[in-house]
């Protein structure tokens, strides 16, 4: 019986040692994970600071207008180059060389789209579906609907 108790006590001691080592390992992993989280939070804060100080990439500014010599004001045919691609160019840059964000639509095409948007709105379609069918953004479709509403 004494031998059995000694073996049981030895097993309990071995289990306690194994449990202690396992807990130490888990605590070390938790500390390491905490350090990684802190480093990531600092990196995110630094990136947010960089983005807050820089101008948003979706915005653009118009280049300064070049006034012709004399009092005659001609239609704007050229501008100074705002970007590095045209920075080496001497003098004015032709407007055709600059990128276009969106091609202008003709008045007739705009009226056709407007009438189609209004017809779909009369049918009771939601703005999202009208926008998808007409190739517009939801805001554009909403604007067409509001601008072209018939007086009641």
C-alpha positions as CSV (number, residue, x, y, z in Angstrom):
1,X,0.0,0.0,0.0
2,X,2.9,2.4,0.8
3,X,4.4,1.7,-2.6
4,X,1.2,2.5,-4.3
5,X,1.0,5.9,-2.4
6,X,4.6,6.7,-3.3
7,X,3.9,6.0,-7.0
8,X,0.7,8.1,-6.9
9,X,2.6,11.0,-5.2
10,X,5.4,10.8,-7.8
11,X,2.8,10.9,-10.6
12,X,1.2,13.9,-9.0
13,X,4.5,15.7,-8.8
14,X,5.3,14.9,-12.5
15,X,1.9,16.2,-13.5
16,X,2.4,19.4,-11.6
17,X,5.8,19.9,-13.2
18,X,4.3,19.3,-16.7
19,X,1.4,21.7,-15.9
20,X,3.8,24.4,-14.7
21,X,5.9,24.1,-17.8
22,X,2.9,24.2,-20.1
23,X,1.5,27.3,-18.3
24,X,4.9,29.1,-18.6
25,X,4.9,28.3,-22.4
26,X,1.3,29.6,-22.8
27,X,2.2,32.8,-20.8
28,X,5.2,33.3,-23.0
29,X,3.2,32.9,-26.1
30,X,0.5,35.4,-24.8
31,X,3.2,37.9,-24.0
32,X,4.7,37.5,-27.5
33,X,1.3,37.9,-29.1
34,X,0.6,41.0,-27.0
35,X,3.9,42.5,-28.2
36,X,3.0,41.8,-31.8
37,X,-0.4,43.4,-31.3
38,X,1.2,46.5,-29.8
39,X,3.6,46.7,-32.7
40,X,0.8,46.4,-35.2
41,X,-1.3,49.1,-33.4
42,X,1.7,51.4,-33.5
43,X,2.1,50.7,-37.3
44,X,-1.5,51.4,-38.0
45,X,-1.4,54.6,-36.0
46,X,1.7,55.7,-38.0
47,X,0.0,54.8,-41.3
48,X,-3.2,56.7,-40.3
49,X,-1.0,59.7,-39.4
50,X,0.7,59.6,-42.9
51,X,-2.7,59.3,-44.6
52,X,-4.1,62.1,-42.6
53,X,-1.3,64.5,-43.6
54,X,-1.3,63.6,-47.3
55,X,-4.0,64.7,-49.6
56,X,-6.5,62.0,-50.5
57,X,-5.7,60.3,-53.7
58,X,-9.2,60.7,-55.2
59,X,-8.9,64.5,-55.2
60,X,-7.1,66.6,-57.8
61,X,-6.4,70.2,-58.3
62,X,-6.7,72.2,-61.5
63,X,-3.5,73.6,-62.8
64,X,-3.1,77.4,-63.0
65,X,-4.4,79.1,-66.1
66,X,-1.9,80.7,-68.4
67,X,-3.1,84.1,-69.4
68,X,-2.0,85.2,-72.9
69,X,0.1,88.3,-73.4
70,X,-2.2,91.3,-73.9
71,X,-5.8,91.9,-73.0
72,X,-7.3,89.4,-75.4
73,X,-8.5,86.3,-73.5
74,X,-8.5,83.3,-75.7
75,X,-10.3,80.1,-75.0
76,X,-8.2,77.9,-72.7
77,X,-6.2,75.7,-75.1
78,X,-3.3,74.8,-72.9
79,X,-2.3,74.6,-69.3
80,X,0.9,74.2,-67.4
81,X,1.9,70.6,-66.6
82,X,1.0,69.7,-63.0
83,X,2.6,66.3,-63.0
84,X,6.1,64.8,-63.3
85,X,5.3,63.2,-66.7
86,X,5.0,66.7,-68.3
87,X,7.4,68.5,-66.0
88,X,10.2,68.4,-68.5
89,X,8.1,69.9,-71.2
90,X,8.9,73.5,-72.0
91,X,6.0,75.8,-72.1
92,X,2.3,75.0,-72.3
93,X,0.9,71.5,-72.6
94,X,-1.9,70.6,-75.0
95,X,-5.1,69.7,-73.2
96,X,-5.4,66.5,-75.3
97,X,-2.3,65.2,-73.6
98,X,-3.8,65.3,-70.1
99,X,-5.9,62.4,-68.8
100,X,-9.7,62.6,-68.8
101,X,-11.5,61.4,-65.8
102,X,-14.8,61.0,-67.6
103,X,-15.9,61.7,-71.1
104,X,-18.6,64.3,-71.4
105,X,-22.0,63.0,-72.6
106,X,-24.0,64.8,-75.2
107,X,-27.2,66.5,-74.3
108,X,-29.2,64.1,-76.4
109,X,-27.6,61.1,-74.7
110,X,-28.3,62.7,-71.3
111,X,-32.0,63.2,-72.2
112,X,-32.3,59.6,-73.4
113,X,-30.8,58.3,-70.2
114,X,-33.0,60.7,-68.2
115,X,-36.2,59.5,-69.9
116,X,-35.2,55.9,-69.4
117,X,-34.4,56.6,-65.7
118,X,-37.8,58.3,-65.3
119,X,-39.6,55.5,-67.0
120,X,-38.0,52.9,-64.8
121,X,-38.8,55.0,-61.7
122,X,-42.5,55.1,-62.8
123,X,-42.4,51.3,-62.9
124,X,-41.5,51.4,-59.2
125,X,-37.9,50.0,-59.5
126,X,-35.5,50.8,-56.7
127,X,-32.7,53.3,-57.4
128,X,-30.1,50.6,-57.2
129,X,-31.7,48.6,-60.0
130,X,-32.3,51.7,-62.1
131,X,-28.6,52.6,-61.8
132,X,-27.5,49.1,-62.8
133,X,-29.8,49.0,-65.8
134,X,-28.7,52.5,-67.1
135,X,-25.0,52.2,-66.3
136,X,-25.1,55.0,-63.7
137,X,-24.1,55.3,-60.1
138,X,-26.9,55.3,-57.6
139,X,-26.3,59.0,-56.9
140,X,-26.6,59.8,-60.6
141,X,-29.8,57.9,-60.9
142,X,-31.2,59.6,-57.9
143,X,-30.2,62.9,-59.3
144,X,-31.9,62.2,-62.7
145,X,-35.1,61.1,-60.8
146,X,-35.2,64.3,-58.7
147,X,-34.3,66.7,-61.5
148,X,-36.8,65.3,-63.9
149,X,-39.8,64.8,-61.7
150,X,-42.9,66.2,-63.2
151,X,-44.8,68.9,-61.3
152,X,-47.7,67.4,-59.3
